[in-house]
Amino acid sequence: MMTSSEPFGIHIMIEGFGAPRQLLSNSVYLYSVLEDVPKMIGMRAVAEPQLIESGAFSPGNPGCLSGFVMDAQSHISFHTVPARGYVSVDFFTQQCGIDRDRVINLLTSSFALDE
């Protein structure tokens, strides 16, 4: 029986800067990230990836593309702000044995992050 102090998955959050604006605003490319990265790390999507574009809300929020994909026991989500070369990525899996460094490298290279 699992106790509350035992690990129950891996949660990785990445806040990245310096990504090419054209990449962060390319909905076809971003959708492919949501399709390809899960396959590369052994996730089994239970629904089609979702990608949503929001317009500018204010000078501080110049618009973004947000995406997510759900797995039976995992998820990947992101929010891009192309005008700032910024992306925030959230990854969770219940697979405690997954290679964290590989996941981080796949996600940071997918968004071509400088920082």
Backbone as a ProteinNet text record, in pm:
[ID]
protein_1_A
[PRIMARY]
MMTSSEPFGIHIMIEGFGAPRQLLSNSVYLYSVLEDVPKMIGMRAVAEPQLIESGAFSPGNPGCLSGFVMDAQSHISFHTVPARGYVSVDFFTQQCGIDRDRVINLLTSSFALDE
[TERTIARY]
84.2	0	88.4	51.4	128.4	94.8	198.4	174.9	179.7	130.7	127.2	266.2	369	504.1	580.7	525.3	591.8	564.9	662.5	641.7	523.5	448.3	334.4	339.3	449.5	461.1	567.8	582	682.2	611.8	642	583.8	699.5	700.4	806	740	792.6	744.9	864.5	845.9	952	900.5	979.6	950.4	1066.7	1039.2	1146.9	1135	1252	1260.9	1351	1341	1429.2	1385.9	1265.8	1216.9	1182.1	1201.8	1167.5	1017.5	985.3	844.7	764.8	825.1	752.3	719.7	805	778.5	664.1	666.4	564.4	427.8	421.8	293.3	249.2	323.3	293.3	204	74.5	-20.3	-0.7	39.3	62.8	180.4	288.6	404.8	370.3	302.4	268.8	178.6	86.1	0.7	85.9	184.9	271.7	353	391.8	461.2	371	243.4	148.9	122.7	142.4	127.4	255.4	370.5	496.1	565.7	574.6	647.6	588.2	456.5	403	443.1	440.9	480.8	626.9	711.6	855.1	886	797.2	824.2	729.1	654.4	571.7	435.6	388.2	253.9	152.1	31.5	-78.7	-191.6	-203.9	-306.7	-446.2	-532.7	-670.8	-768.3	-717	-798.3	-707.2	-767.4	-691.5	-630.5	-509.2	-452	-542.9	-537.6	-615.8	-520.7	-550.4	-471.6	-569	-549.1	-640.9	-561.2	-609.5	-544.5	-627	-560.2	-630.4	-567.2	-648.5	-598.5	-542.9	-497.4	-441.4	-551.5	-521.1	-614.3	-576	-446.5	-395.5	-251	-190.4	-48.5	41.8	6.5	84.9	59.2	-49.5	-84.5	-112.3	-6.5	-21.1	-76.1	-138.7	-195.2	-107.2	-168.5	-92.1	-160.8	-86.1	-138.6	-119.4	-223.8	-217.8	-256.4	-189.3	-218.9	-207.5	-278.7	-265.9	-303	-249.5	-284.4	-292.3	-395.5	-417.9	-382.8	-319.6	-285.4	-365	-369.5	-441.3	-389	-260.2	-202.5	-103.4	-114.9	-19.4	-85.1	-12.8	-55	65.4	51.8	145.2	59.5	93	23.4	126.5	91.9	181.1	101.5	165.6	115	231.7	214	319.2	277.8	374.2	353.2	454.7	416.1	510.6	577.5	504.4	560.9	675.5	680.9	787.4	887.4	866.9	955.8	949.4	832.4	814.8	721.3	752.1	663	668.8	553.7	542.4	488.8	560	522.6	500	394.4	361.8	351.9	426.1	427.1	406.7	315.6	297.4	278.1	338.1	314.7	319.4	242.7	247.2	357.3	426.9	537.2	662.6	682.8	794.8	930.8	938.9	1067.1	1103.9	1024.4	1052.9	1182.4	1253.1	1379.9	1350.5	1364.8	1333.5	1416.7	1546.1	1633.5	1590.5	1549.9	1503.9	1378.2	1284.5	1162.1	1195.2	1280.7	1319.6	1387.7	1478.7	1548.1	1452.4	1358.8	1260.9	1175.7	1131	1043.5	1119.1	1238.7	1313.4	1358.3	1396.3	1435.4	1314.4	1198.8	1078.3	1041.6	1071.6	1040.7	1163.4	1278.2	1402.9	1435.5	1435.6	1455.2	1602.6	1628.1	1763.3	1788.3	1684.6	1696.3	1593.7
-118.4	0	124.2	219.1	343.6	435.6	496	594.3	733.5	831.4	968	1028.1	969.2	1025.2	966.2	863.5	806.1	891.3	898.5	977.4	924.9	1016.6	979.1	1058	1047.7	1114.4	1221.4	1280.1	1383	1504.3	1620.7	1745.9	1837.4	1878.7	1965.8	2093.3	2206.3	2334.3	2408.3	2461.7	2533.3	2672	2771.3	2907.7	2948.7	2971.2	2993.9	3123.7	3177.4	3303.3	3286.2	3380.5	3381.4	3291.5	3242.2	3157.2	3243.7	3190.7	3267.8	3299	3424.2	3467	3391.6	3369.7	3301.6	3157.1	3092.6	2956.9	2956.6	3051.3	3057.3	3099.9	3150.4	3190	3096	2989.5	2894.2	2782.7	2795.4	2699.6	2557.5	2543.2	2409.2	2344.1	2419.2	2366.1	2331.9	2422.3	2399.1	2277	2258.4	2138.7	2012.8	2019.1	1902.5	1871.1	1975.3	1951.6	1869.8	1905.6	1834	1691.4	1666.1	1529.9	1448.4	1510.7	1436.1	1411.1	1512.4	1495.1	1382.6	1374.6	1263	1126.1	1110.8	983.1	951.5	1054.2	1034.9	986	1014.2	975	866.2	805.3	690.7	723.1	845.8	880.4	826.7	799.4	755.4	856.9	943.3	1047	983.6	1041.1	992.6	1087	1196.3	1292.9	1367.9	1428.7	1509	1630.3	1669.3	1791.5	1911.2	2008.2	2130.4	2248.9	2341.6	2462.8	2579.1	2679.3	2792.4	2921.4	3010	3139.7	3247.1	3330.6	3442.5	3571.4	3667.7	3797.5	3875.9	3994.9	4083	4129.3	4123	4169.1	4305.6	4333.7	4458.5	4475.5	4591.9	4607.4	4504.3	4463.5	4363.6	4221.3	4200.3	4067.7	4079.8	4070.4	4095.2	3978.6	3881.6	3768.4	3645.7	3529.3	3406.7	3290.8	3182.3	3053.5	2959	2886.9	2791.1	2654.5	2552.4	2417.9	2317.8	2205.5	2096.3	1964.5	1858.6	1723.3	1639.3	1556.2	1471.1	1326.9	1263	1121.9	1053.9	924.1	851.6	886	917.1	949.1	1064.7	1148.1	1256.9	1372.8	1484.7	1595.7	1682.8	1753.3	1858.1	1977.7	2092.8	2215	2326.4	2425.8	2540.1	2664.2	2777.4	2909.3	2983.1	3028	3105.1	3250.9	3339.2	3482.3	3521.4	3506.2	3529.1	3666.1	3770.2	3905.2	3920	3832.3	3838.7	3723.9	3633.5	3517.9	3428.5	3421.9	3354.6	3234.4	3131.8	3016.1	2962.6	2919.1	2850.8	2711.2	2608.5	2469.8	2396.9	2316.9	2236.3	2090.3	2002.9	1860.3	1781.7	1685.9	1596.3	1455.1	1359.1	1218.4	1139.3	1032.3	941	837.1	840.5	748.6	796.6	750.8	798.3	766.3	665.4	626	696.9	792.6	861.1	941.5	954.4	1028.1	1178.3	1242	1385.4	1471.8	1443.2	1523.2	1514.3	1397.2	1381.7	1464.7	1461.2	1540.4	1688.6	1735.4	1876.9	1914.9	1830.6	1859.2	1860.8	1766.3	1764.3	1891	1931	2048	2177.2	2193.5	2316.4	2325.5	2213.5	2218.1	2237	2185.8	2205.1	2351.8	2430.7	2572.8	2658.2	2595.1	2663.7	2775.2	2740.1	2839.2	2877.2	3006.6	3055	3049.6	3079.5	3083.6	2990.9
0	0	0	-82.6	-92.9	23.9	80.5	186.2	126.4	200.1	148.5	130.5	191.1	177.8	59.6	-6.4	-122.6	-245.8	-337.6	-459	-540.1	-594.7	-677.2	-807.1	-874.3	-1002.1	-1003.6	-1121.6	-1145	-1203.9	-1148.2	-1195.5	-1234	-1361.5	-1412.7	-1464.6	-1422	-1474.9	-1533	-1652.5	-1722.3	-1756.7	-1724	-1764	-1853.1	-1982.4	-2075.9	-2152.5	-2187.4	-2259.4	-2380.9	-2472.6	-2589	-2702.3	-2698	-2807.1	-2928.1	-3048.2	-3168.1	-3173.1	-3195.8	-3197.7	-3303.1	-3420.5	-3526.6	-3488.1	-3408.9	-3362.9	-3261.1	-3167.5	-3063.2	-3114.3	-3236.1	-3293	-3405.4	-3428	-3534.9	-3480.1	-3504	-3445.5	-3499.4	-3624.8	-3680.1	-3607.6	-3587.7	-3517.1	-3372.3	-3302.5	-3162	-3145.7	-3237.6	-3233.3	-3249.6	-3338.5	-3358.2	-3232.3	-3156.4	-3029	-2936.4	-2931.4	-2845	-2893.5	-3020.1	-3073.1	-3057.2	-3085.4	-3095.1	-2961.7	-2875.9	-2749.9	-2665.8	-2648.6	-2570	-2624.9	-2755.9	-2816.8	-2787.4	-2788.8	-2765.9	-2624.5	-2530.1	-2391.1	-2341.6	-2433	-2397.9	-2338.9	-2357.7	-2311.5	-2413	-2364.1	-2450.3	-2437.3	-2534.3	-2529.1	-2524.3	-2441.2	-2430	-2499.6	-2552.5	-2626.2	-2722.6	-2821.6	-2916.8	-2845.8	-2884.8	-2828.6	-2857.2	-2769.6	-2784.5	-2792.5	-2883.5	-2898.5	-2908.9	-2825.1	-2815.9	-2830.7	-2916.1	-2934.9	-2866.8	-2788.1	-2725.8	-2774.2	-2797.5	-2840.9	-2724.6	-2755.1	-2652.4	-2556.9	-2427.6	-2325	-2270.8	-2273.3	-2217.4	-2265.2	-2243.3	-2280.9	-2212.5	-2092.9	-2021.3	-2067.7	-2141.2	-2191.7	-2341	-2423.9	-2567	-2648.5	-2585.5	-2657.7	-2647.3	-2660.4	-2647.4	-2718	-2729.5	-2772.7	-2655.9	-2622.5	-2512.3	-2566	-2515.6	-2560.3	-2448.7	-2467.5	-2371.4	-2436.5	-2377.2	-2416.9	-2289.3	-2283	-2165.8	-2198.6	-2105.9	-2111.1	-2000.3	-2002.3	-1897.5	-1758.6	-1748.9	-1618.2	-1623	-1726.4	-1744.8	-1818.2	-1823.9	-1909.1	-1943	-2054.7	-2093.2	-2129.5	-2074.6	-2113.2	-2127.6	-2209.4	-2224.4	-2259.4	-2232.7	-2269.5	-2333.3	-2458.1	-2524.6	-2532.3	-2523	-2545.2	-2652.2	-2779.6	-2888.4	-2885.9	-2852.9	-2853.4	-2754.5	-2657.2	-2555.8	-2566.3	-2662.2	-2674	-2552	-2488.9	-2359.1	-2371.4	-2295.3	-2283.7	-2140.9	-2094	-1965.5	-1994.1	-1945.7	-1972.9	-1840.9	-1837.7	-1720.6	-1765.5	-1699.1	-1731.9	-1603.3	-1607.1	-1493.7	-1545.6	-1476.5	-1505.1	-1374.9	-1371.5	-1257.3	-1275.1	-1388	-1415.4	-1342	-1222.1	-1140.1	-1200.6	-1286.4	-1343.3	-1472	-1515.1	-1640.9	-1629.2	-1739.8	-1743.2	-1744.5	-1629.4	-1616.2	-1709.5	-1717.8	-1803	-1949.1	-1992.3	-2130.8	-2155.7	-2061.8	-2074.6	-2082.2	-1992.7	-1991.5	-2122.3	-2170.7	-2296.4	-2415.2	-2420.2	-2528.6	-2529	-2411.3	-2402.8	-2431.8	-2376.1	-2401	-2547.2	-2606.5	-2747.9	-2839.4	-2802.3	-2882.7	-2896.6	-2793.6	-2796.5	-2827.1	-2854.4	-2888.9	-2790	-2661.3	-2555.3	-2538.9	-2521.2	-2489.8	-2339.3	-2261.8	-2113.9	-2054.3
[MASK]
+++++++++++++++++++++++++++++++++++++++++++++++++++++++++++++++++++++++++++++++++++++++++++++++++++++++++++++++++++

